[in-house]
Amino acid sequence: MMSYSIRVNSIDRESVFNQLSLETGAVLEESNTLIRFSGNIGRGQVKEWHLEAGLYMRVWDLNLARPVEFIKEASPLYITNNGFSLVCVATPASVSLKSINQHQQFNEVRERRLILVPDSENAVFQLSPQMPVQLIEFSISSYWLKQQPGYVSVIRYFNDGVAADHAMPVLIAPFAVKTNSVVARIMAYMQETKKDAAGVVPEASVVIKDFLSAVSRTEPDKTSNHLELYYDKIKEAERILLSNLQQSPPRLAKIAQMLALSESTLKRYFKLIYGKSVYEYYLTRKLEMAKVLLMQHPYTVNEIAELMGYEKVSHFIEIFKKHHGCSPGAIKKNSLLSY
């Protein structure tokens, strides 16, 4: 089934909303603030509100007939003025975070979450068909954000932490307990005939301020905050290593390229998940395999060294002894005596 792309680069410009309706073949209603879908893409509606100066909200409530890529496109810094998009994922079963900039993820969000992305970054979400899709987007200007208690923590993370620690330029937090009910009320408000901004501003403010409060209570940790996003990528890196145990593994730069990750990101999260560097982990598994072959098969030490891709037997023996605390010959001798 062909995937459909919806590209959005701004909430606060009417022309962008009008273009969205044209591209999707949907109908504009309510003074061009609501798009109603009923065609090939699926059924449902998208509604926009200008809540306050510097704060806009767009609510998606759809049931799609085909897969859709929802693409939040980056805008130049001189336009965004350091603004942010806060994406509230209310239906995690139908939403996958596909990428942030060049970082390909293909991960399910897995639980209801709020995802804060600077307007200068690209974010792509995969929306699944035949399931309810409910998203709430907030466009937050730097002016509005500066008035909120959580502003310092957010700016510290994006200005200092991301560049210094090569973290992904996104902040993620699960729903607070009361966020679930607030989001449900916002979605229900979509169905009411009168949908003026005054009625939804208090609810929207609660969602944003609860997110900022959560960020402020626990200073964002650049590593653990994104562990889940990188987990599948690191497991794939492990698979690549294990498939090359009997030869030299691909260079680290090559593995990172295969996974669409930077080398620093690959090394950081690999060690976090496995407790060893990429090379240490590879060598450990390689020498464990060599030991099993020695104990369970009638190979000589020379044959094992060749099977494991070592050109010099002496090099294999030296590394094996350093890792296992005894020579491969001793392992072989003990395994024969046990029979």
N, C-alpha and C positions, 0 to 999 in steps of 0.2 A: 504494500500500500504506500503510495507516494506521500512524502511528508510535505506539509505546507508551511511557509515561513511568514510570520508576522513580525515586522520590524518597527520598533518604536524608539524614537530618540528624544522625545520630550512629552511631558504631560501638560505643560503650561502654554502650549501654542495650539490654537483652534485649527490651524491649517493641518497639523500633524494628525489630529483626530479625524478630520474630514478625509484626508488621504487614506487613512486606515479603513474607513468605510468603503471607499472606492475600490481599494485593492482586494477586499474580501467579498465584495458584492453584497454588502449588508445595507441596512436602511438606517438613515440618521433620523432621530426623533428628539422631542423635548428641547427645542432650540439648539440643536446640534450638540447636545451633551450626552446623548445615549445612542448606542449602536445596537440594533437588533439583528441577530443572525438567524437565518432560516433556509440557507442554501446548502451547497455542497460541503462547505466546511463544517457544518453542524448547526445546532440551535442554541440560543441563549442570548445574553446581552452584556454589553460593557458600558459602564456609566462613569462619567467624570464629574468631579466637584472641585471648585476653587474654595478651599476651606478658610484660609486666612492669607494675609500677605506673606508670600514665600512658602506656602504649603498647599499642595494639590494632592488629590486622591483619585485613583481610577480603580474600579472594582470589576473583575471578570467573573462571570457566572455562566459557564458554558457546558454543553455536552457535545463533544466533537465527533464527527463522522470519520475523521482521518487524523493521523498524527500531525502535530503542529509544533514547529519551532517558534518559541516566543523569544525574540531577540531584543534585548535592551542595548541599543547602540550607543557607543561613546560619543560625547560631544567635546569640541575643543575647550580647553581650560578657560579661554577668554570669554566663552559663552556661559559655561557652567558656573564660573566663579566659585569653584570648590563646593558645589552642591552635591546632594546624595539622592540615590533612589533606595527606598526601603521596600523590599518585596516580602509580603506576608503570604506564605504558602499554607493555605487552609486544607488542601486535599493532597497530602504527600503521596498517596498511592498512585496518583495520576500525574505527578510532576517529578522529573529528574533534572538535576543541575548538570547541564551538559558541558559548559565551559565558562571560565573566567579568563578573558583575553586569550592568550595562547595556551593556557592550561586546560587541556581536555580532561574532563572528569568522567562523564557517563555514569554518574552515581545517582541513585535515588536519594532524595532528601531524607526519607525514612521516617520522619516525624514532623509535626507541625513546627515550622520555624520561621524566624524573621531573618532576612538576609540584607545587610546594608552594603551597597556598592557605590563608590564614588561615580559621579556622572561622567568622569573622564575615562571610565573602564567599560569594556564590553562584557555582557553577561548573557548566556543563552540557556533557556530552560526547554526541556522536551516535554510536551503535553500529550498525554495518551488519549486515544479515542475510546468511545463507549463507556466512559466513566465521568462522573462529575468533576469539573475543573473549576476551582475557586481560588482566585488570586486577588490580593489587594496590593496596589502599588502606591507608594507615597513619593512625591517629588518634594524634597526638603532643601530649601536654599540655605546657604551658609549663614545668612542673616537670621533666619528663624531658628536654626540649630544653636546659634550662639546664645540664645535666650534660655536654653534648657540646661538643667543641672548636669546632664551626662555629656555635655559638649567637650570638656577637657579630655576625658578618657578616649573619646572617639578621635579627636584630632591628634592626640599623642600617638595613638596606634597608627593612623594613616600617614602622619608626617614623619614619625621617627621609626616605629617598629618595622613597617613594611620594607622600606629601603635597606635598613640596617641588617635585618634578619632574613631577607629574601622570602618573606611570607607572602601568601596570596592576598591581593588587595580586596579583601572582603571580610566583614564581620558577621558571624552567625550566632544566633541564640535561640533556644527553644521557647515555645510559648510559655508565658507565666500562667499560673493556674486560672486567673480570671480572664486572660486573653482569649481563651476558647469561647466563653460566653459573649464577650464583647464583639469578636469577629462574627459570631452567629447573628448578633443583632444587626451588624452592618450589612450582612448578606440578606437578612430579612427585610431591611429597609429598602433594598433594591426593588422589592416587589410592590412597595406602596405607591399609590398614585402620585402623592405629593412627596417629592424627593429633594427638597431644598437643602442647602448646605447647613443651615442652622441646626437642623435636626440630627445631623451626623457628626458635627464637629466634636462634641464631647467624647463620643465613642472613639473617633479616630485619634484624638489626643491621648486617650488612655493607652491605646496600642503602642504608639510611638514612645510615650514617656515610660511605660513599663520596660520596653526594650532598652532604652537609655539607662534606666535605673539598674537593670541587670548587668549591663556593661560596666557601670560605675562601681558596683559592689565587688566585682571580680575583674581586676585589670586584665584585658584581653591577653591571653597567652598565644603567641604566634604559632606555636607548634601544635598544642592540643586542640586549639580551636579549629584546625583544619585536618586533624588526623583522619576523620571519617571520609573527608573528600578525597584524600590521597590513598586510602587503604587499598582499593582495588588496583590502583596503578602499581603499588609496591608489591602486592601479591603477584602481579604479572611479571614484575622484575625478578621475583624469586623463581617463577616458572622458567624464565629465560636462563637463569643461572643453573638450575637443576638439569636443564636439558643439555647443558654444556659441561657436565662434570668430567667427562672422559676426553676433554680437549680444553684448549684455552677459551675462556669466556669472551664474549664481545667486550670491547673497550667500554668503560663507563660512559663515555660521551655517546657511544652508539646506542647503549641501552636507554639512556635518557632521551635520545632523539626518537627511538622507537615508541616511547611512552608519552611523547610530547611534554616532557618535563625538563627543567634545568638540572644540571649536574648537582648543584647545591641542594635543590629540593629533594632529588632522589636520595642523596647521601643522608640528609637530615632525617627524613621520614623512614628510611630503611632502618637506620640505627634505632630510631624511636620504637619501631614495631618489633624488630628482631633482637635488639640489644647488642648488635655487632655491626661493624662497618660492612659494606658490600663485599669487600675482599675477604675479610675475616670470616664472614658467613659462608662464602663460596668455598674457601679453603677447608673450613670445618666439615662441610658436607662432602667435599671431594675425598678427604682423608678418611671419613667415616665409611664411605663407599669402598675405598681401597681396603680397609680393614675387613669389611664383610666379604669381599671377594677372596681375600687371603684365607679367611676362616672357613668358607663354605664351598670353595672351588679348588680343584687340583692345579692351580696356577703357581708357577715359581715367582719369586720376588721380581726377577727380570721381566717376566711376562706381565705382571701386574703394573709395573712401572710403565711399560709400553702401552698397556690398555688405558691407563689414566693420562696418557699424553705427555709423559716425561721423556725427554730426549736422553738424559743422563740418569742412570740408575742411582748413582751416588747422590744426586740432588734429591731424588724421591726418598731415599733412605734417610737422608738428613732431615728433611721436612717431616717425614712420618714420625721419626724418633722424637723430634722436638714437640710434636703435637700429642702423641700417644704415650710418651714416656718410655718407650721401648722400641726396638728395631722391628721392621716388618718380618725379618727372619725369625725373631723370637716368637712373634704372634703366630707365624706359620708353624713353628715347631710345637708350640703349646696346643694348637688346634689339632695337629696330627696325633699327639699323645692322648688327647681326650677321647679319641675313637677306640 
